[in-house]
Amino acid sequence: MRKSVIFPVALHTLVGVVTLGLLLWYFIPAGNVFKGLATLLIAILACWTVLKSCRRGKTEHNTTAATVDLSLLDNMGPVVLVCGDRLNALFHGEPLRKTGQGWWLNTGDVSRLTEVVRSIQAQFPQQVGQLSVMYVCRPDIHQDKAVLRSTLKTLRQQSQQLNSLAGFVLPVVVSAEFSGPETPWVIVRGDKPIVCPENSSPQACIDWQQESQNIVVLPVLSQAFSFIRSILLDELEKTDRLTPPVSVFAVGLRLGTVNPEAHSLWTDWLCSRTCLQFSRQNVPSAPASHFPDAVLPLLAPFASPVQGGHRTRCLVLLMCLCALTALGISALNNRALIRQVGADLQRWNAIPMNHYRPKAESLAALKQDALLLERWQRQGEPVRYSLGYYPGQRLWLALQQAIDTWVPPPASRPPSMPKIVRLDSMSLFDSGRAALREGSTKILVNALVGIKARPDWLIVVSGHTDNTGSVQLNQTLSLQRAEAVRNWMRDTGDVPESCFAVQGYGDSRPIASNDTPEGRAHNRRVEITLVPQADACRLPGTKPASQDKSDVLTQEMEK
């Protein structure tokens, strides 16, 4: 039996570990370190559970079926575990009483209920669902109310342990037999007591009282109900911080010749309230037929075999909880994905299209999101986003629509080359001379109409000659001609001296061959070029723009 107990425990534990591992590694958004530590903890708890079950199985192997032969439990009806007062007289020494509607099982003392149920669960786990408990109380043999209440407290503790062991609440029936005039069993389920005469159909208590000829039955029966409510049900159903209350399924009540003690709880109760007393009679104990068999049909709807026992139900419950948790975590993961993509789209819509740099950064984020969703479309979305919540297609369409609205910035113009104005030296100067000819003003005005002085731009005037003559003479002549043009521009346009730079290159930079008259004519020239240069072409006393800005900032800081 030990192997038959340990193997299902190990199998159930393995399935539970695998279920928790799937939930942990595929759905919970946590780091690998945390997942590894959690997996190790789950494995340790699983090993501890298996070892604990091995030890419990060994103990159960030594104590199973200590009183009854559990192999006899093969019926499909209710199996009532009977505990309480004088059960040997009730069962006549037999462990079981079989009926067509269910079985009564003698468990002896109240404190043995958990032991018997654990034994049944070890051998016949499916029949745990057929179990219920009946406590037999004979108030005529009890003389101390505290002792009776102590037994009921033990029943509460045993009921709590049974519910934890079985995984559900076992029905609890209270059966009480009082001395007094003979009556059939009265079954109370809810607020309607039903009288169940032997060999007759049940009838309402009011109808039975009208048919009864014994006028003493009514007050005694009423006091018996009052005794059960005041002592038995009060102790079982009252609130206690240590044990939960027991909700009594049904109450069975019978009056009869049960040989009361001279001073018992019932006789004192009945005498103090009705002044009735019943003499002690030497009558044998109640026969085996005095069982509340009418309770069995009431228990039948609540007694059915369970599949797999308590461990299987716990495993199914764990798997259901893991499935619900996976659904919830999947929904949270998809909501986080929607929020991330929504935040990127919101940032994209908030940036104006002419703000090209932040718009480009937002575009890169949108493209990254779209690429991730496209990859999941090809390879399948991760498990943590599945389970019917994945909104990838809708998000991808929204991203593509936003990306399609992108308008790239206009292409930047290449930097303009400095404008060069070439003047023919022969039109301005006589051969070998550096003084401007008369009538050259018109040529200069027409040629230099686009050359204007601007801040931070330098007017470079350079003179060039052909290779006729010596190099030194050509260099001096080219410089003097450049200075003559500079002087004319300075004097005519009132351009400051700082706007000019004069250079004489001689014949060092020809633009045509000096071997032909046409080439030499092209090489004899004066070139005027605008070149950007910081702090160029400024009037005396003015500051550069950068210097002005720094002065303003300095003044503001001093304020």
Secondary structure as UniProt FT lines:
FT   HELIX           2..26
FT   HELIX           32..63
FT   TURN            64..65
FT   HELIX           70..72
FT   STRAND          79..84
FT   HELIX           87..91
FT   TURN            92..93
FT   STRAND          96..98
FT   STRAND          103..108
FT   HELIX           110..112
FT   HELIX           113..123
FT   HELIX           125..130
FT   STRAND          131..137
FT   HELIX           139..141
FT   HELIX           145..166
FT   STRAND          172..179
FT   STRAND          185..189
FT   TURN            190..191
FT   STRAND          192..196
FT   TURN            198..199
FT   STRAND          203..204
FT   HELIX           205..211
FT   TURN            215..216
FT   HELIX           217..227
FT   HELIX           228..233
FT   HELIX           234..237
FT   STRAND          248..256
FT   HELIX           265..274
FT   TURN            288..289
FT   TURN            293..294
FT   HELIX           295..299
FT   HELIX           300..302
FT   HELIX           309..350
FT   TURN            353..354
FT   HELIX           356..379
FT   HELIX           383..385
FT   TURN            387..388
FT   HELIX           392..404
FT   STRAND          420..424
FT   HELIX           425..428
FT   TURN            431..432
FT   TURN            438..439
FT   HELIX           440..447
FT   TURN            449..450
FT   TURN            455..456
FT   STRAND          457..464
FT   HELIX           471..493
FT   HELIX           497..499
FT   STRAND          500..506
FT   TURN            514..515
FT   HELIX           517..523
FT   STRAND          525..532
FT   TURN            534..535
FT   TURN            540..541
FT   HELIX           545..558
//
